[in-house]
Amino acid sequence: MDATTTTLLLSGPLVVPCAIAGVHAYAYAGARRTSAVPRPVPLPVGAGPAENAPPPPDADATTRHASPWWGLVPPLTVLVCGALLASALPRGGALSACGGLLRADALTAWMLLVVGAVALIACAVLPSHLAGERPSARDTALLNALVQAFLGAMCLAAVTANLGVLWVAVEAATIFTAFLVGHRHTRRSVEAAWKYVVICSAGIALAFLGTVLVSYAARQAGIDEAHALDWPTLVAHADALDPSVTRLGVSLVILGFGAKAGLVPLHAWLPDAYDQAPAPVSALMSGVLLSVAFSAILRYDVIADAALGDGWTRTLLAGIALLTLALATALLLAQRDHRRMLAYSSMEHMALIALGTAIGTPLARAAVLLHIAGHGLAKAVAFCASGHVLRLTGTTLVGRVRGLLARLPWLGGTFGLAVLALLGFPPFSLFSSELGIVRAGFAAGMGWATATALPLVLIAFAALAARTARMVLGPSPAPAPAPYGAGAVWPLVLGLVACAALGVTTGPLTDLLHDAAAAIGGH
């Protein structure tokens, strides 16, 4: 592949979302100058039917607020670039551009496919979501601009080879998502946004300090300043890094990026943010933000294993994983809000991903990457469906939602199937990935951690299944509403089909999955 094509494929996932974000930002500025219509009264979420219920949509609102379908161009661009990079990568090799600042290996291509697939679902559902909430034209433009800017930041984090730029991209995503969480301008959404900013800023500060320490260790090892945070260079010279400095730096990075990934101890932002953010934004945060943040941990884990051996990060990640899993399970048992229920489910799955990373064998790493993809797809469908549930019933309380399958079969079916996928039922890919993590754990001598995790997973399984059954099954408490547009249905069906297909076979992605697992090192 020539240099120009490589540059286009690596820069396309960044440039296209940022260009579309710029178009929406221009529309926002124009609407702000010309609009004389006062801001509509915001719609609080999560309290009860009368307080929650969005007004019924009408045809004019759908036309006025629907995002143009070229909003799907950025996620499709990310998918196409990821697929072309995957096909062009030499086995076990990488492609680079812009003086090595942008770099694609198998892990990069895998993450671009995950980001593009999840973003396609969320961006496709966004028009019907906006039609239901009926925000002003100014707020619509701002929401679309922030969503596309967030997507660009996540793609930058996936394709950069510089760990400093990786930190900047994740910090930029924090800023964009803070405004997205507070989009409704209610008291609860603003509180959730501030909580998100404070906790994630603490996490990102820890990650920054850890990055500085890793850079210091690289300079002390004789690596020149221009390459002190270059990931391939650090991996190649990891055995020369000072062990004490590297241990402290990597530990801070794991804690810092772990905050963005929903891992303890800096996890408390997650349920409030997911509860208050618009449903497609919650889908993006769960399927993209958590996945990309954890991919940063995977990058640092390769350096730590080469510099320190696998004992330190294995112990640290296993401890964090079990603590997160125990906390998520306890909170799921007491949960009565279906949006928060999905948030704690995200914590549970990120804990399983952290456990698989701690196990560290090639099978475990491949299962981790498959789990990241399956969780992103299933959680995107679940959150987008939960937004339609809120629109239909006017509440996020589990006890007030009944008979979804009888009242609106496509909605009850997609929400129920998404939860079944999250529970690890075959043929969905989470069944294969969880089975792979368990097998690898016992085979790698980490039976103690795997045996501790299994009963916690079973308890979380029971809690999630019982609450979802109460929502989906039973007689319909109200007449069926008017039919939804096709734009509300096909993205959810597409996500479920993709998740099931990955569970049956990885097909043309098999070599990519194995190469990506090798890129993050099985020990």
Buried (B, 14 or more C-beta within 10 A) or exposed (E): EEEEEBBBBBBBBBBBBBBBBEBBBEBBBEBEEEEEEEEEEBBBBBBEEEEBBBEEBEEEBBEBBBBEEEBBBBBBBBBBBBBBBBEBBEEEEBBBBBEBBBBBBBBBBBBBBBBBBBBBBBBBBBBBBBBBBBBBBBBBBBBBBBBBBBBBBBBBBBBBBBBBBBBBBBBBBBBBBBBBBBBBBBEBBBBBBBBBBEBBBBBBBBBBBBBBBBBBBBEEBEBEEEBBBBBBBBBEBBEBBBBEBBBBBBBBBBBBBBBBBBBBBBBBBBBBBBBBBBBBBBBBBBBBBBBBBBBBBBBBBBBBBBBBEBEBBBEBBBBBBBBBBBBBBBBBBEBEBBBBBBBBBBBBBBBBBBBBBBBBBBBBBBBBBBBBBBBBBBBBBBBBBBBBBBBBBBBBBBEBBBBBBBBBEBBBBBBBBBBBBBBBBBBBBBBBBBEBBBBBBEBBEBEEBBEBBEEBBEBBBBBBBEBBEBBBBBEBEEEEEEEBEEBBBEBBBBBBEBBBBBBEEBEEBEBBBBBBBBBBBBB
